[in-house]
């Protein structure tokens, strides 16, 4: 039966009508009843507790393939001040050589000597992050050693190895399970837990000797100060073996969260592993993908049938699922941000935010990776996603920390793709998963006052006035959100890289193709920054940005790649004022070039606007590629992505050289890297003298 909004009975089920009266009960039953609305899980608080402007809580930042030196620097500059509780780092043990990311998951010894750094650098990272109030969670590979298909070789720390022989542990033939074949039947427990996962040498974790070696590795890391462990491939280790290993640790109560990819009908499930720690709830992430690709109105039921909140680790994506299509990933653009906003605002599980790097090849290692090393991540390089620096993520980490322990109140949905809800009297969030802005009056339980919209700006330049009855009227942008909480009120600005009254966000066009972008500046008559200046980070397609605390004063600035190449406006420097200032082709323009829908660049005078009507299948995205460097020089890997916010019409706005005639075509790419070119001859266009051209096409 088709139901319209006024006859939709599911929205009036008894649990919804009684929700306000069940607030206290939901808290009492936390951890007892799956699908209730309990307070979120809380991992141990890092020690020492270091105050941050966003509070401090249990949010984990999964920093995939970041070096130890880069993590340490980011803990001090960004992660600690943003209020994250933990950083999850990639495996630190010695592993096979190779540029692919998965080489980090093929260990050859327990020496702390990976391509991400050595032991001294790891120790410095742990200490530096702890000083910033952030604990380190290690991705621990304990199910297996290197793959039998790799033969013999030398690890990243110089240790030799061969099939069934790992002298760096040491392990020999008898330390591996008797099954020497690959897993073929996930419906058979023995096959899953005793045979080889894609050729990886499966350790005999039922052996007391092997258990002692694994425990020794973890105890070494505990001695270096780590705060917990993610147990990689836990599904492939009997739960009893993991409990026996944990009992051998110097701190048997240390935080563990297991990677157990639960699937219906399989004999091995996440709940089995709760005897030694929490488990990641993969169905949570799968549901987020399904709902944000359809309707989000039933997200209030996301915990139904899952692990209880206090035992569940949750995420939008991780390094595996972002590549295999199981979940959303950064390529979803604005919807990806909305899913993270929901996760950080909803009281289920212990949340993990993912940050990694862009990719087209699913096996590709981090930018610049060699067989034995990875360069330090740089947020001025758009190849790194740097989600921890996104305004929406930082704002919602603060929201999560403020509302922790409260239950859901004032749920509202439109039966489709708009939802809103409160977290007791401490916070309120509204999410719009549509291509059109929505204006309405919301009912919250917040006290009367003026609240900062923490997803709109890092400072309090965007505020919402809540009445004495808890109502406020607001417009939620297309594919956008608003979030208010009692920790950010009265227009008080933030204290980390923010002004006391107002800031100027400076945008710089990336058409120069530099590997990095920095801004060297002074505010008013103040001192210049130390050359070469401050990092600019990826803002949207074709732009990097930096928020500068200017307090309304004029910013004098020049731009550089950090390696000797400068744009100083012909020696005159640039004068930048206002809330948003953009620099492109030597011209300063007011406004935010990233204000368009879907996270793409917004349209301004002098922009090249591409639009194509193209239908796609799930997982495909549309790109434009062409004959000039700004369009990738016909290389599909360098093609420019279009936004699907107005699907089936895909759009992007780019800066192209004025007066240039170029050829171009549209391509479709999926997560596996498959490229589909449109048919017919190359399209041709010419950029106007003012740098503007508008192209409206249909896929052919």
C-alpha positions in Angstrom: 0.0 0.0 0.0 1.4 3.4 -0.9 1.3 5.9 2.0 1.5 9.7 1.9 3.0 11.7 4.6 -0.2 12.2 6.5 -1.1 8.5 6.6 2.4 7.0 7.2 1.7 4.8 10.3 5.3 3.8 11.0 6.1 7.3 12.2 3.4 7.1 15.0 4.4 3.7 16.4 4.1 3.6 20.2 7.9 3.9 20.8 7.9 7.2 19.0 5.0 8.6 20.9 6.5 7.6 24.3 10.0 8.6 23.5 10.1 11.7 25.7 8.8 9.7 28.6 11.4 6.9 28.1 14.4 9.2 28.2 15.4 8.0 31.7 14.7 4.4 30.9 16.9 4.5 27.8 19.8 5.6 29.9 19.2 2.9 32.5 19.0 0.2 29.9 22.2 1.3 28.1 24.1 -1.8 27.1 21.1 -4.1 27.8 18.6 -3.7 25.0 19.7 -3.5 21.4 17.9 -0.8 19.5 17.1 1.4 22.6 18.4 4.9 22.7 21.2 4.7 25.3 24.1 6.9 25.9 27.0 6.3 23.6 29.8 3.9 24.4 32.8 5.4 26.1 36.3 4.1 25.8 38.7 4.9 28.6 39.6 8.6 28.9 43.2 9.3 27.7 45.6 10.3 30.5 46.5 13.0 31.2 43.2 14.8 30.5 44.1 17.8 28.4 41.4 20.4 28.0 40.4 21.4 24.5 38.0 24.0 23.1 35.8 21.2 21.9 36.0 19.2 25.1 37.4 15.7 25.3 35.6 12.4 24.5 35.9 9.0 23.0 36.0 9.8 19.3 38.7 7.9 17.5 40.5 9.3 14.4 41.6 6.5 12.1 44.7 8.0 10.4 45.4 5.5 7.7 49.0 5.4 6.4 50.1 8.5 8.2 53.7 8.4 9.4 54.5 8.7 13.1 56.1 12.1 12.6 53.0 13.4 10.8 50.6 12.0 13.4 52.6 13.7 16.2 52.5 17.1 14.4 48.8 16.8 13.7 48.0 15.8 17.4 49.5 19.1 18.5 48.1 21.3 15.8 44.7 19.9 15.1 43.6 16.6 16.7 44.2 17.5 20.3 42.5 21.0 20.0 39.6 19.5 18.1 38.8 17.2 21.1 39.5 13.8 19.6 40.2 11.2 22.3 42.3 8.8 20.3 44.2 8.3 17.0 44.2 4.8 15.5 47.4 4.3 13.6 48.3 1.7 10.9 50.3 -1.4 11.9 53.7 -0.4 13.3 55.5 -3.8 13.1 58.0 -4.7 10.4 56.4 -6.0 7.3 57.1 -6.9 3.7 58.4 -4.3 1.3 56.2 -2.8 -1.4 54.3 0.3 -2.3 50.8 -1.0 -1.9 49.0 -0.1 1.3 48.3 -3.8 2.2 52.0 -4.5 2.6 51.5 -3.0 6.1 49.3 -5.9 6.9 51.9 -8.6 6.1 54.2 -8.7 9.1 57.6 -10.4 9.1 58.6 -9.7 12.7 57.4 -7.7 15.8 60.1 -5.1 15.5 58.7 -1.5 15.5 60.2 -0.7 12.1 57.6 -0.1 9.4 57.6 2.1 6.4 55.7 4.7 8.5 58.6 5.1 10.9 61.0 3.6 13.4 60.8 2.8 17.1 62.1 6.2 18.2 59.6 8.0 16.0 56.8 5.9 17.2 57.7 6.6 20.9 57.9 10.3 20.1 54.4 10.2 18.5 52.9 8.4 21.5 54.4 10.9 23.9 53.5 14.0 21.8 49.9 12.9 21.3 49.5 12.1 25.0 50.7 15.6 25.8 48.0 16.9 23.5 45.4 14.7 25.3 45.2 12.1 22.6 45.7 8.3 23.2 47.2 6.0 20.5 45.3 2.9 19.4 47.4 0.4 17.4 46.0 -1.6 14.5 47.4 -5.0 15.6 48.0 -7.7 13.0 48.1 -10.9 15.1 46.2 -13.4 13.0 48.9 -14.1 10.5 52.4 -13.3 9.1 53.3 -12.5 5.4 51.6 -14.3 2.6 52.9 -17.7 1.4 52.6 -16.2 -2.1 55.4 -13.7 -1.3 58.0 -16.4 -1.0 61.1 -15.1 0.7 62.5 -11.6 1.2 63.7 -8.9 3.5 61.3 -6.8 5.7 61.2 -3.0 6.1 63.5 -3.4 9.1 66.1 -5.5 7.4 64.9 -8.9 8.7 64.9 -11.9 6.4 62.0 -14.3 6.1 60.7 -17.2 3.9 57.7 -19.4 3.8 57.1 -20.9 7.3 60.3 -19.3 8.6 60.2 -15.9 10.3 63.4 -15.7 12.4 62.5 -12.2 13.6 59.7 -13.6 15.8 60.9 -16.3 15.7 58.2 -18.6 14.1 58.7 -21.8 12.2 56.6 -24.5 10.5 54.9 -25.7 13.6 53.7 -22.2 14.6 51.2 -22.1 11.8 47.9 -23.9 11.5 47.8 -27.3 9.7 45.4 -26.0 7.0 47.8 -24.8 4.2 45.0 -23.8 1.8 43.1 -20.5 1.4 39.7 -20.0 3.0 37.0 -21.2 0.6 33.9 -21.5 2.8 32.8 -18.7 5.1 29.9 -20.9 6.3 32.4 -23.3 7.9 34.0 -22.1 11.2 37.1 -24.3 11.0 37.8 -23.1 7.4 37.5 -19.5 8.4 39.6 -19.7 11.6 42.3 -22.2 10.6 43.0 -21.7 6.9 44.8 -18.9 5.1 43.1 -15.6 4.5 44.2 -14.7 0.9 47.4 -16.8 1.3 48.5 -15.1 4.6 50.3 -17.5 6.9 47.8 -18.3 9.6 49.3 -18.4 13.1 48.5 -21.3 15.4 47.0 -19.0 18.1 45.9 -22.1 20.1 49.6 -22.6 20.9 50.9 -21.1 24.2 54.2 -20.2 22.5 52.4 -18.2 19.7 50.1 -16.6 22.3 53.2 -15.5 24.3 54.9 -14.0 21.2 51.7 -12.0 20.4 51.3 -10.9 24.0 55.0 -9.9 24.1 54.5 -7.6 21.0 51.5 -6.0 22.6 53.2 -5.6 26.0 56.1 -3.9 24.2 53.6 -1.4 22.7 51.9 -0.9 26.1 55.4 -0.1 27.5 55.7 2.6 24.9 52.4 4.1 26.2 49.8 3.0 23.7 46.2 3.2 24.9 44.5 0.3 23.1 44.4 -2.0 20.1 42.2 -2.7 17.1 42.5 -6.4 16.5 42.8 -6.9 12.7 41.1 -10.0 11.2 39.7 -11.0 14.6 37.1 -13.1 12.9 39.8 -15.5 11.8 41.0 -16.2 15.3 38.9 -18.2 17.8 37.5 -15.9 20.5 38.9 -18.1 23.2 42.5 -17.7 21.8 42.1 -13.9 21.9 40.9 -14.1 25.5 43.9 -16.2 26.4 46.3 -13.7 24.7 44.8 -10.8 26.5 45.2 -12.5 29.8 48.9 -12.5 29.3 49.1 -8.7 28.9 50.6 -6.4 31.5 47.2 -4.6 31.5 44.5 -7.2 30.7 41.9 -4.5 30.9 43.4 -2.4 28.1 40.9 -1.3 25.4 40.4 -3.7 22.5 38.0 -3.4 19.6 37.8 -6.4 17.2 37.4 -6.4 13.4 34.7 -9.0 13.0 32.9 -8.5 9.7 29.5 -10.0 10.7 27.4 -11.4 7.9 24.0 -13.1 8.0 24.1 -16.9 8.0 27.8 -17.1 8.9 28.9 -19.1 12.0 31.3 -16.4 13.3 29.6 -13.3 14.7 30.8 -10.1 16.4 29.1 -10.9 19.7 31.4 -13.9 20.3 34.3 -11.6 20.9 32.9 -9.4 23.7 34.8 -11.5 26.2 38.1 -9.7 25.3 36.8 -6.3 24.1 34.3 -4.4 21.9 33.6 -5.3 18.3 33.2 -3.1 15.2 29.6 -3.1 14.0 29.9 -3.3 10.2 26.1 -3.4 9.8 25.9 0.2 11.1 28.1 1.5 8.3 26.2 -0.6 5.7 23.0 0.9 6.9 24.4 4.5 6.7 25.3 3.8 3.0 21.8 2.4 2.3 19.9 5.2 4.0 21.9 8.1 2.6 21.5 6.6 -0.9 17.7 6.3 -0.2 15.8 7.7 2.7 17.2 8.7 6.1 13.8 9.0 7.9 14.3 5.7 9.7 17.8 6.3 11.0 16.4 6.5 14.5 16.2 2.7 14.3 19.8 2.2 13.2 20.7 0.3 16.4 17.9 -2.3 16.1 19.3 -5.8 16.1 22.9 -4.7 16.5 25.4 -5.0 19.4 24.5 -3.0 22.4 25.8 0.5 22.2 28.4 0.1 25.0 30.1 -2.7 23.1 30.0 -1.4 19.5 32.6 0.5 17.5 31.0 2.4 14.7 32.3 4.1 11.6 31.2 5.5 8.2 34.1 3.9 6.4 37.5 2.4 7.0 40.5 1.5 4.8 38.9 -1.7 3.5 35.3 -0.7 3.1 36.0 2.6 1.4 37.7 0.5 -1.3 35.4 -2.5 -1.7 32.2 -0.5 -2.0 30.7 -1.9 1.2 30.3 1.6 2.7 30.3 5.2 1.8 33.6 7.0 1.2 35.0 10.5 0.6 33.9 10.3 -3.0 30.3 10.7 -1.9 31.1 14.3 -1.2 28.5 16.2 0.9 26.5 13.0 1.8 29.7 11.6 3.3 29.9 14.6 5.6 26.3 14.2 6.5 26.8 10.6 7.5 29.7 11.5 9.7 27.6 14.3 11.3 24.9 11.8 12.0 27.3 9.3 13.5 28.9 11.9 15.8 25.4 13.2 16.9 23.5 9.9 17.5 23.9 8.0 20.8 25.0 4.6 19.5 28.5 3.1 19.7 32.0 4.5 20.0 32.6 6.5 16.8 35.6 6.4 14.6 36.3 9.1 11.9 38.4 8.0 9.0 41.1 10.1 7.3 43.3 8.7 4.5 44.1 9.7 0.9 42.4 9.9 -2.5 42.7 6.9 -4.8 41.6 5.4 -8.1 43.7 2.2 -7.8 42.4 0.3 -4.8 45.8 -1.1 -4.1 47.8 2.1 -4.3 49.8 3.1 -1.3 49.9 6.6 0.2 51.0 9.5 -2.1 54.8 9.2 -2.7 55.1 5.8 -1.1 58.2 3.7 -1.9 58.8 0.0 -1.0 60.3 1.0 2.4 58.9 4.4 3.3 55.9 6.8 3.1 56.3 10.6 3.0 54.8 12.6 5.8 51.1 13.5 5.1 50.5 17.1 4.2 47.1 18.7 4.4 48.2 21.3 1.9 48.3 18.4 -0.7 44.8 17.6 -1.9 45.8 14.0 -2.3 45.3 13.6 1.5 41.7 13.8 2.6 42.5 15.4 6.0 38.9 15.0 7.2 40.0 15.9 10.7 40.4 19.5 9.5 37.0 19.8 7.9 34.8 22.3 9.7 31.9 19.9 9.8 34.0 17.1 11.5 35.7 19.4 14.0 32.3 20.9 14.9 30.6 17.6 15.3 33.4 16.2 17.5 32.7 19.1 19.9 29.0 18.3 19.6 29.6 14.7 20.5 31.7 15.5 23.5 29.2 18.0 24.8 26.1 15.8 24.5 27.6 12.5 25.7 25.4 10.8 28.2 22.1 12.3 27.0 19.3 10.6 25.2 17.3 11.5 22.0 14.5 14.1 22.3 12.3 15.9 19.9 12.8 13.6 16.9 11.3 14.9 13.7 11.4 13.6 10.1 9.5 14.4 6.9 9.1 10.7 6.0 11.9 11.0 3.5 15.3 12.8 3.6 15.0 15.4 6.3 15.5 14.6 10.0 16.1 16.5 13.2 16.6 15.6 16.8 17.8 16.8 20.1 20.2 15.4 22.7 18.4 16.3 25.9 18.9 19.9 26.8 22.5 19.9 25.5 22.3 19.8 21.7 20.2 19.7 18.6 20.9 18.7 15.0 19.1 18.8 11.7 20.2 17.0 8.5 18.9 17.6 5.0 19.8 14.8 2.5 18.1 16.5 -0.5 19.3 18.8 -3.3 17.1 21.7 -2.0 17.4 23.9 1.0 14.7 23.4 3.7 13.4 26.2 5.9 11.2 25.3 9.0 10.8 26.0 12.7 12.4 23.3 14.8 11.4 22.3 18.3 14.3 21.6 20.6 14.8 21.2 24.4 17.7 23.7 24.4 17.6 26.6 26.9 16.8 30.0 25.4 19.9 31.7 23.9 22.1 32.3 20.9 24.0 29.2 19.7 26.8 28.8 17.2 26.1 26.6 14.3 29.2 24.4 14.6 28.9 22.8 11.1 28.7 26.1 9.4 31.8 27.8 10.7 34.8 27.2 13.0 34.1 30.5 14.6 30.7 31.6 15.8 30.0 33.7 12.7 26.8 31.7 12.1 24.4 31.7 15.0 20.8 30.5 15.7 18.5 32.1 18.3 16.5 29.7 20.4 13.3 31.0 22.0 12.2 30.4 25.6 10.0 27.5 24.3 13.0 25.9 22.6 12.0 26.7 19.1 14.1 28.3 16.3 13.7 28.9 12.6 16.5 28.0 10.3 17.3 27.1 6.7 19.3 23.9 6.3 21.3 24.0 3.1 20.9 21.4 0.4 22.9 18.3 1.5 23.7 20.2 4.6 23.2 20.2 8.4 23.0 22.5 11.3 24.2 21.6 14.8 23.8 23.6 18.1 25.1 22.7 21.5 25.4 24.3 24.9 29.2 24.3 24.7 29.2 27.0 21.9 26.8 29.8 22.8 26.5 33.5 22.7 28.6 34.0 19.6 31.8 33.2 21.5 34.3 32.2 18.9 36.7 29.2 19.1 40.2 29.6 20.4 42.1 27.3 17.9 43.2 29.0 14.7 40.1 31.3 15.0 39.6 35.0 15.6 38.1 36.6 18.7 35.4 38.3 16.6 35.7 37.3 12.9 37.9 35.5 10.5 38.7 35.7 6.8 38.8 32.4 4.9 41.3 32.8 2.1 40.8 30.6 -1.0 43.5 30.1 -3.7 43.0 28.5 -7.1 45.0 25.3 -7.7 45.3 25.8 -11.5 49.1 26.3 -11.0 49.3 22.6 -10.3 51.7 23.0 -7.3 52.3 19.9 -5.1 51.6 22.1 -2.0 50.1 25.5 -1.3 51.0 27.9 1.5 49.9 31.4 2.4 52.5 33.8 3.8 50.7 36.7 5.4 50.4 39.5 8.0 47.2 40.9 9.6 47.0 44.7 9.6 50.2 46.2 10.7 51.3 42.9 12.5 54.2 40.7 11.8 54.5 38.4 8.8 54.2 34.7 9.4 57.5 32.8 9.2 58.3 32.0 5.6 57.1 30.1 3.6 53.9 30.5 5.6 51.0 28.4 6.7 49.6 25.3 5.0 46.5 25.7 2.9 44.2 22.6 2.7 41.9 21.2 0.1 38.6 23.1 0.2 36.8 21.8 -2.9 37.6 21.0 -6.5 40.1 23.5 -7.8 40.6 25.3 -4.5 42.6 25.3 -1.3 41.9 27.5 1.7 43.1 28.8 5.0 41.1 30.5 7.7 43.0 33.5 9.1 42.0 35.2 12.4 41.8 38.8 11.0 39.4 40.5 13.4 38.1 42.5 10.5 41.6 43.8 9.6 43.1 43.7 6.1 45.3 40.6 5.4 48.4 41.2 3.2 49.4 37.9 1.6 51.4 36.0 -0.9 51.2 32.4 -2.0 53.9 29.7 -2.5 54.5 26.1 -3.1 56.9 26.0 -0.2 59.8 25.2 -2.5 60.8 28.6 -3.9 57.9 29.3 -6.3 55.9 32.4 -5.3 52.8 34.3 -6.4 53.1 37.7 -4.8 51.0 39.6 -7.2 53.9 40.9 -9.2 55.6 42.2 -6.1 52.6 44.0 -4.8 51.2 41.2 -2.6 47.4 40.7 -2.2 45.1 42.7 0.0 42.3 40.4 1.4 39.3 41.4 3.5 35.8 40.2 4.4 34.6 36.8 5.5 35.7 35.1 2.3 38.3 36.2 -0.2 39.4 34.2 -3.3 42.5 34.6 -5.4 42.6 33.3 -9.0 44.7 34.3 -11.9 46.0 37.4 -10.0 42.5 38.6 -9.3 41.0 39.0 -5.8 37.2 38.3 -5.6 34.8 38.3 -2.6 32.9 35.2 -1.9 33.3 31.5 -1.2 34.0 29.5 -4.4 33.1 26.3 -2.6 29.6 27.4 -1.7 28.0 25.3 -4.4 26.1 22.1 -3.7 27.7 18.7 -3.3 31.0 20.2 -2.2 32.0 21.4 -5.6 33.2 24.8 -6.5 30.5 27.5 -6.6 30.0 29.6 -9.7 31.5 33.0 -9.9 32.4 35.4 -12.8 35.3 34.0 -14.8 34.6 30.3 -14.0 34.3 27.4 -16.5 31.0 25.6 -15.8 30.6 22.0 -16.9 27.2 20.3 -16.8 26.3 16.9 -18.3 23.1 14.8 -18.1 24.4 11.3 -17.4 22.8 8.3 -15.7 25.1 6.0 -13.7 24.9 2.8 -11.8 25.7 2.6 -8.1 29.4 3.2 -7.5 30.0 5.1 -10.7 30.9 8.8 -10.8 31.3 11.2 -13.7 34.4 13.1 -14.5 35.6 15.5 -17.2 39.0 15.1 -18.9 40.6 17.0 -21.7 43.5 18.2 -23.7 44.9 20.8 -21.3 46.7 20.3 -18.0 43.8 21.8 -16.0 41.6 18.9 -17.4 44.2 16.2 -16.8 45.8 16.1 -20.3 43.6 13.2 -21.3 44.7 11.1 -18.3 41.6 9.5 -16.7 43.4 9.3 -13.4 43.7 13.1 -13.4 40.2 13.8 -14.6 38.1 16.3 -12.7 35.1 14.9 -10.7 31.6 16.3 -11.1 29.1 16.7 -8.4 26.0 14.5 -8.4 24.0 16.9 -6.2 21.5 17.5 -9.0 21.5 14.0 -10.5 21.1 13.0 -13.2 22.8 16.3 -14.1 26.4 16.3 -13.0 28.2 19.6 -12.5 31.5 21.2 -11.7 33.0 24.6 -11.9 36.7 25.0 -12.7 39.3 27.7 -13.3 40.6 27.4 -16.9 43.1 29.6 -18.6 41.4 32.6 -20.3 41.2 32.5 -24.1 42.2 28.8 -24.3 40.6 26.5 -26.9 40.5 22.9 -25.6 39.0 19.5 -26.3 37.2 17.4 -23.7 35.1 14.4 -23.0 33.2 13.0 -20.0 34.1 9.6 -18.4 32.5 7.4 -15.8 34.7 5.7 -13.2 33.8 3.2 -10.5 35.5 2.2 -7.3 37.4 -0.6 -9.1 39.0 2.0 -11.4 37.0 0.9 -14.5 36.8 3.8 -16.9 34.0 4.2 -19.5 34.4 6.9 -22.1 31.5 8.6 -23.8 31.3 7.9 -27.5 31.7 10.2 -30.5 34.3 12.9 -31.4 36.1 15.0 -28.8 34.0 18.0 -27.7 35.6 21.4 -28.3 35.2 24.7 -26.4 36.9 28.0 -25.9 37.3 29.9 -22.6 36.3 33.5 -22.9 38.7 36.4 -22.4 37.3 36.8 -18.8 38.0 33.1 -18.1 34.3 32.1 -18.3 32.6 29.4 -20.4 29.4 27.5 -19.7 29.0 24.0 -21.2 25.7 22.1 -21.0 26.0 18.6 -22.4 24.3 15.2 -22.6 26.2 12.0 -22.2 26.6 10.1 -25.5 
